[in-house]
Amino acid sequence: MSPSLYTLIEASLPADRTRTAIEAPDRARGPRIWSFADLLATTSRYAALFSRLGLVRGDRVALQVEKSPEALAVYLACLRGGFVFLPMNIAYRADEVDYLIGNAEPALVICDPSVGTVVREICARRKMPHFFTLDSDAGGSFIDAAAEVTEEVEPAECSAEDLAAILYTSGTTGKPKGAMLTHGNLAANGLALRDAWRFTDADTLLHALPIFHAHGLFVACHCALLSGAKMIWLRKFDREDVIRELPRATVFMGVPTFYTRLLSGDDFCRAPVSHMRLFTSGSAPLLAETFEEFRARTGHAILERYGMTETGMNTSNPYEGERRPGTVGFPLPGVEVRVMSDEGELLAAGEVGGLQVRGPNVFRGYWRMPEKSAEEFVQGNWFKTGDVAMIDAEGYVHLVGRAKDLIISGGFNVYPKEIEELVDDMPEVLESAIVGVPHPDFGEAGVAVVVLRQGHFIDEADLLARLKDRLANYKVPKRVFFVEDLPRNTMGKVQKNLLREEYRMACGAGA
């Protein structure tokens, strides 16, 4: 039996467990320091509490909280006990949380006190067995309950095929899909990245990403934990905080928005990054102009890579060698990629087609959606990514577009269909189309193109305000344009390519 991901992580930590695992700066109260011993002890207590509550291997544990060391310990406790981790964005509104809880049917839901009332009501209505807020000044929280646990629970003997996490990724049609990731998927990807990016226990990772997302949770945390590296744990990206902490770090991982914001002031230069060895970028396309300006300002070439919720990381520009702007590099060790025509023929170098990937990183399928899972794989266990790509003569992978109109804004996936359904439900609206256009800060942003019903009126501000009540902020379009009709082809399909071109400059970028 292959070791579980938790066993691999525990074996990778430094022999001296008193070394710092996480330092969480706090301007008001001073930094919180967690040693590796603290992290392991907390993880063990949490896993024991799960068992005390009656959870058994394979049960789901849903978490919707602000970023904290305790949140990471909840994830590690799931790995330790053989439970399945389900992270949820703290920005999700009630309708979004309700669907995920109803679909995943977690045995335990832990949420932030700020959303406690809403999530408690959902759990009660859904008859979920256990609910806690993570922390609370009034007591009775998950942390309070775990503090009373004294028993030890041995790590579960999980195989590579056992489910470790479910991450939901919305489809362009229908409801969100839960990507099932196994211990083997996450371990293979974590080890490949650790080695490809040369992580060691001498590194310090400046962690400014959210951890409800594969980038911040799996890519960043696994690289650190599987090498015994220290993490400086920022609650969120704050330009001033990042610049202050960079001189103490060796690695920084970000989305393109992070880099454009760092470059927005003259105070970002070579001095604060002189100790750094690696900057990586992902979750959205990095503009070549950003790459070149960053290199000119700092002397560092950002390493861009490419992955998906369903696969983890697939490709990476080289650690040693040329990091080419506009490309996502080569397949990681153990990963295969290919470009196929619509007719299923393998395309030669330089030809554009659908990108497919195969390897131990590729997920097991979508939760409770066997038909959809089968649709996304072709013979030989190749997964159809939905991305359009080209592999050049030297093997660099170039992403050309996204076949399903996915918008990636500030590193987060935005699926037009979900927003269009809400807009179309408004009584004043006849129909709408959501398209992605270039944005100077977020890389890409959604704009809404709306046809109103005859004799009805709604303005841009009102429409956006209604959406903000129903959607996480990153999903809300940045602009709304009203038109008499939407462009269609002879089959009646809306031609979103024409809309993207027409409104390309709507957010002040794309020239």
FENHUUR-V975997 format. One record per residue. N is the residue number from 1. RES is the residue in one small letter. SS is DSSP state (helix for helix, strand for strand, loop for the rest). OMEGA is omega in whole degrees, 0 to 359 (999 if undefined). NEAR is the number of other ideal C-beta (glycine too) atoms within 12 Angstrom. Layout:
N_RES_SS_OMEGA_NEAR, N_RES_SS_OMEGA_NEAR
//
This chain:
1_m_loop_178_13, 2_s_loop_178_20, 3_p_loop_177_25, 4_s_loop_178_34, 5_l_helix_180_43, 6_y_helix_179_41, 7_t_helix_177_27, 8_l_helix_180_32, 9_i_helix_182_38, 10_e_helix_180_27, 11_a_helix_183_20, 12_s_helix_184_29, 13_l_loop_181_31, 14_p_loop_177_26, 15_a_loop_177_13, 16_d_loop_185_13, 17_r_loop_176_18, 18_t_loop_178_16, 19_r_loop_183_24, 20_t_strand_174_31, 21_a_strand_183_42, 22_i_strand_170_39, 23_e_strand_183_30, 24_a_strand_181_33, 25_p_loop_177_28, 26_d_loop_185_17, 27_r_loop_185_14, 28_a_loop_189_8, 29_r_loop_184_9, 30_g_loop_186_10, 31_p_loop_170_20, 32_r_strand_182_24, 33_i_strand_174_24, 34_w_strand_172_30, 35_s_strand_175_23, 36_f_helix_177_33, 37_a_helix_177_22, 38_d_helix_183_27, 39_l_helix_181_44, 40_l_helix_180_31, 41_a_helix_179_25, 42_t_helix_177_33, 43_t_helix_181_40, 44_s_helix_179_30, 45_r_helix_180_33, 46_y_helix_180_43, 47_a_helix_178_38, 48_a_helix_177_28, 49_l_helix_176_37, 50_f_helix_181_44, 51_s_helix_179_31, 52_r_helix_179_21, 53_l_loop_178_30, 54_g_loop_178_13, 55_l_loop_177_30, 56_v_loop_182_18, 57_r_loop_181_28, 58_g_loop_176_26, 59_d_loop_180_30, 60_r_strand_175_41, 61_v_strand_182_53, 62_a_strand_183_49, 63_l_strand_175_50, 64_q_strand_185_45, 65_v_loop_171_41, 66_e_loop_181_29, 67_k_loop_179_35, 68_s_loop_173_32, 69_p_helix_178_38, 70_e_helix_179_37, 71_a_helix_177_41, 72_l_helix_179_42, 73_a_helix_175_41, 74_v_helix_178_45, 75_y_helix_181_44, 76_l_helix_177_48, 77_a_helix_176_41, 78_c_helix_178_49, 79_l_helix_182_47, 80_r_helix_186_42, 81_g_helix_182_41, 82_g_loop_177_34, 83_f_loop_186_47, 84_v_strand_186_42, 85_f_strand_179_48, 86_l_strand_179_43, 87_p_strand_178_44, 88_m_loop_178_45, 89_n_loop_179_38, 90_i_loop_181_33, 91_a_loop_180_28, 92_y_loop_176_37, 93_r_loop_187_28, 94_a_helix_182_27, 95_d_helix_181_23, 96_e_helix_179_31, 97_v_helix_181_39, 98_d_helix_180_28, 99_y_helix_184_25, 100_l_helix_179_40, 101_i_helix_179_42, 102_g_helix_182_26, 103_n_helix_183_27, 104_a_helix_182_39, 105_e_loop_180_26, 106_p_loop_175_42, 107_a_loop_181_31, 108_l_strand_176_40, 109_v_strand_177_45, 110_i_strand_183_50, 111_c_strand_176_45, 112_d_loop_178_33, 113_p_helix_182_26, 114_s_helix_179_17, 115_v_helix_187_30, 116_g_helix_183_28, 117_t_helix_182_16, 118_v_helix_184_27, 119_v_helix_178_37, 120_r_helix_180_27, 121_e_helix_179_19, 122_i_helix_181_31, 123_c_helix_179_33, 124_a_helix_181_17, 125_r_helix_180_16, 126_r_helix_181_24, 127_k_loop_175_15, 128_m_loop_187_32, 129_p_loop_188_23, 130_h_strand_179_27, 131_f_strand_173_35, 132_f_strand_158_38, 133_t_strand_183_32, 134_l_loop_182_38, 135_d_loop_179_28, 136_s_loop_175_21, 137_d_loop_183_10, 138_a_loop_181_10, 139_g_loop_179_15, 140_g_loop_182_19, 141_s_loop_176_25, 142_f_helix_180_39, 143_i_helix_177_29, 144_d_helix_181_20, 145_a_helix_181_26, 146_a_helix_181_31, 147_a_helix_181_19, 148_e_loop_183_16, 149_v_loop_178_25, 150_t_loop_184_13, 151_e_loop_176_15, 152_e_loop_174_17, 153_v_loop_181_26, 154_e_loop_177_17, 155_p_loop_179_31, 156_a_loop_178_32, 157_e_loop_181_18, 158_c_loop_176_31, 159_s_loop_179_20, 160_a_loop_183_25, 161_e_loop_182_21, 162_d_loop_182_33, 163_l_strand_180_38, 164_a_strand_185_49, 165_a_strand_170_47, 166_i_strand_176_43, 167_l_strand_183_45, 168_y_strand_178_41, 169_t_strand_186_38, 170_s_loop_176_35, 171_g_loop_176_27, 172_t_loop_172_26, 173_t_loop_176_16, 174_g_loop_186_18, 175_k_loop_177_27, 176_p_loop_181_38, 177_k_strand_179_34, 178_g_strand_179_40, 179_a_strand_183_43, 180_m_strand_182_37, 181_l_strand_184_47, 182_t_strand_173_34, 183_h_helix_180_41, 184_g_helix_177_32, 185_n_helix_186_43, 186_l_helix_179_49, 187_a_helix_181_39, 188_a_helix_182_36, 189_n_helix_180_49, 190_g_helix_179_41, 191_l_helix_179_34, 192_a_helix_180_35, 193_l_helix_178_45, 194_r_helix_183_37, 195_d_helix_182_22, 196_a_helix_183_33, 197_w_loop_170_41, 198_r_loop_178_22, 199_f_loop_173_36, 200_t_loop_179_23, 201_d_loop_174_25, 202_a_loop_183_19, 203_d_loop_168_33, 204_t_strand_180_34, 205_l_strand_172_48, 206_l_strand_189_43, 207_h_strand_180_45, 208_a_loop_182_41, 209_l_loop_171_39, 210_p_loop_180_40, 211_i_loop_169_44, 212_f_loop_189_40, 213_h_loop_182_36, 214_a_helix_182_43, 215_h_helix_184_42, 216_g_helix_184_39, 217_l_helix_186_41, 218_f_helix_183_50, 219_v_helix_185_49, 220_a_helix_185_45, 221_c_helix_180_45, 222_h_helix_177_48, 223_c_helix_181_47, 224_a_helix_185_47, 225_l_helix_181_45, 226_l_loop_176_37, 227_s_loop_183_35, 228_g_loop_181_32, 229_a_loop_176_40, 230_k_strand_173_36, 231_m_strand_167_45, 232_i_strand_199_38, 233_w_strand_177_40, 234_l_loop_182_41, 235_r_loop_178_27, 236_k_loop_176_26, 237_f_loop_173_31, 238_d_loop_188_18, 239_r_helix_182_26, 240_e_helix_180_21, 241_d_helix_182_28, 242_v_helix_181_36, 243_i_helix_179_31, 244_r_helix_186_20, 245_e_helix_183_34, 246_l_helix_181_36, 247_p_loop_179_19, 248_r_loop_185_28, 249_a_loop_173_37, 250_t_loop_183_33, 251_v_strand_174_40, 252_f_strand_177_43, 253_m_strand_182_53, 254_g_strand_169_45, 255_v_loop_183_42, 256_p_helix_179_43, 257_t_helix_179_36, 258_f_helix_185_44, 259_y_helix_177_47, 260_t_helix_179_34, 261_r_helix_176_27, 262_l_helix_182_39, 263_l_loop_186_33, 264_s_loop_179_20, 265_g_loop_182_15, 266_d_loop_181_10, 267_d_loop_177_18, 268_f_loop_186_27, 269_c_loop_184_20, 270_r_loop_188_18, 271_a_helix_184_16, 272_p_helix_183_28, 273_v_helix_184_33, 274_s_loop_182_16, 275_h_loop_185_22, 276_m_loop_173_33, 277_r_loop_185_28, 278_l_strand_167_38, 279_f_strand_176_42, 280_t_strand_178_43, 281_s_strand_178_41, 282_g_loop_179_43, 283_s_loop_177_42, 284_a_loop_180_41, 285_p_loop_176_39, 286_l_loop_180_42, 287_l_loop_179_30, 288_a_helix_180_20, 289_e_helix_178_23, 290_t_helix_178_37, 291_f_helix_184_30, 292_e_helix_179_21, 293_e_helix_179_24, 294_f_helix_180_37, 295_r_helix_180_24, 296_a_helix_184_17, 297_r_helix_189_27, 298_t_helix_187_28, 299_g_loop_181_17, 300_h_loop_173_32, 301_a_loop_180_33, 302_i_loop_178_44, 303_l_strand_180_43, 304_e_strand_179_42, 305_r_strand_184_45, 306_y_strand_176_43, 307_g_strand_180_48, 308_m_strand_175_44, 309_t_loop_185_42, 310_e_loop_188_42, 311_t_loop_193_47, 312_g_strand_182_46, 313_m_strand_180_49, 314_n_strand_185_45, 315_t_strand_178_43, 316_s_strand_167_43, 317_n_loop_188_37, 318_p_loop_172_27, 319_y_loop_175_25, 320_e_loop_185_15, 321_g_loop_187_17, 322_e_loop_173_16, 323_r_loop_189_32, 324_r_loop_176_28, 325_p_loop_181_28, 326_g_loop_176_25, 327_t_loop_176_33, 328_v_loop_170_45, 329_g_loop_188_42, 330_f_strand_176_33, 331_p_strand_175_33, 332_l_loop_178_38, 333_p_loop_181_23, 334_g_loop_183_28, 335_v_loop_175_38, 336_e_strand_174_27, 337_v_strand_175_43, 338_r_strand_179_33, 339_v_strand_186_34, 340_m_strand_174_32, 341_s_loop_177_17, 342_d_loop_180_13, 343_e_loop_177_9, 344_g_loop_179_17, 345_e_loop_178_13, 346_l_strand_182_20, 347_l_loop_181_23, 348_a_loop_177_16, 349_a_loop_178_19, 350_g_loop_180_17, 351_e_loop_185_22, 352_v_strand_178_24, 353_g_strand_182_30, 354_g_strand_182_34, 355_l_strand_176_40, 356_q_strand_184_38, 357_v_strand_179_43, 358_r_strand_178_26, 359_g_loop_181_31, 360_p_loop_178_31, 361_n_loop_188_44, 362_v_loop_188_40, 363_f_loop_183_44, 364_r_loop_183_33, 365_g_strand_182_28, 366_y_strand_182_33, 367_w_loop_176_31, 368_r_loop_177_21, 369_m_loop_184_25, 370_p_helix_180_15, 371_e_helix_179_13, 372_k_helix_178_24, 373_s_helix_181_23, 374_a_helix_180_15, 375_e_helix_188_16, 376_e_loop_179_31, 377_f_strand_174_25, 378_v_strand_185_19, 379_q_loop_181_12, 380_g_loop_179_17, 381_n_loop_173_22, 382_w_strand_180_25, 383_f_strand_178_39, 384_k_strand_186_35, 385_t_strand_186_40, 386_g_strand_177_28, 387_d_strand_177_36, 388_v_strand_189_28, 389_a_strand_174_37, 390_m_strand_174_30, 391_i_strand_185_35, 392_d_loop_186_22, 393_a_loop_180_11, 394_e_loop_175_17, 395_g_loop_177_24, 396_y_loop_178_30, 397_v_strand_177_39, 398_h_strand_175_35, 399_l_strand_184_36, 400_v_strand_181_23, 401_g_strand_180_26, 402_r_strand_188_30, 403_a_loop_188_23, 404_k_loop_174_27, 405_d_loop_176_34, 406_l_loop_174_35, 407_i_strand_176_43, 408_i_strand_185_40, 409_s_strand_181_37, 410_g_loop_180_38, 411_g_loop_181_38, 412_f_strand_179_38, 413_n_strand_176_40, 414_v_strand_184_43, 415_y_loop_188_36, 416_p_helix_186_37, 417_k_helix_180_28, 418_e_helix_182_39, 419_i_helix_180_43, 420_e_helix_180_34, 421_e_helix_179_25, 422_l_helix_179_30, 423_v_helix_183_39, 424_d_helix_178_26, 425_d_loop_179_19, 426_m_loop_187_30, 427_p_loop_181_15, 428_e_loop_191_24, 429_v_strand_173_32, 430_l_strand_179_24, 431_e_strand_181_26, 432_s_strand_173_39, 433_a_strand_177_39, 434_i_strand_179_45, 435_v_strand_178_41, 436_g_strand_178_45, 437_v_strand_180_36, 438_p_strand_179_34, 439_h_strand_187_34, 440_p_loop_182_26, 441_d_loop_186_30, 442_f_loop_182_37, 443_g_strand_179_38, 444_e_strand_178_43, 445_a_strand_179_38, 446_g_strand_169_49, 447_v_strand_181_43, 448_a_strand_174_44, 449_v_strand_196_40, 450_v_strand_171_40, 451_v_strand_180_29, 452_l_strand_173_29, 453_r_loop_181_18, 454_q_loop_179_11, 455_g_loop_180_8, 456_h_loop_181_17, 457_f_loop_171_16, 458_i_loop_181_25, 459_d_loop_185_16, 460_e_helix_183_24, 461_a_helix_181_13, 462_d_helix_180_21, 463_l_helix_181_36, 464_l_helix_179_28, 465_a_helix_179_16, 466_r_helix_179_25, 467_l_helix_181_37, 468_k_helix_177_20, 469_d_loop_187_17, 470_r_loop_189_26, 471_l_loop_168_33, 472_a_loop_187_31, 473_n_helix_184_24, 474_y_helix_178_36, 475_k_helix_185_40, 476_v_loop_179_35, 477_p_loop_179_42, 478_k_loop_180_35, 479_r_strand_175_27, 480_v_strand_177_35, 481_f_strand_181_29, 482_f_strand_183_27, 483_v_loop_179_23, 484_e_loop_177_14, 485_d_loop_179_19, 486_l_loop_180_29, 487_p_loop_182_23, 488_r_strand_174_17, 489_n_loop_185_12, 490_t_loop_178_7, 491_m_loop_178_7, 492_g_loop_180_11, 493_k_loop_178_14, 494_v_strand_181_26, 495_q_loop_183_21, 496_k_helix_178_34, 497_n_helix_179_21, 498_l_helix_179_19, 499_l_helix_179_31, 500_r_helix_180_31, 501_e_helix_183_17, 502_e_helix_184_21, 503_y_loop_183_34, 504_r_loop_184_23, 505_m_loop_189_18, 506_a_loop_183_29, 507_c_loop_174_28, 508_g_loop_176_18, 509_a_loop_175_25, 510_g_loop_179_22, 511_a_loop_999_11
//
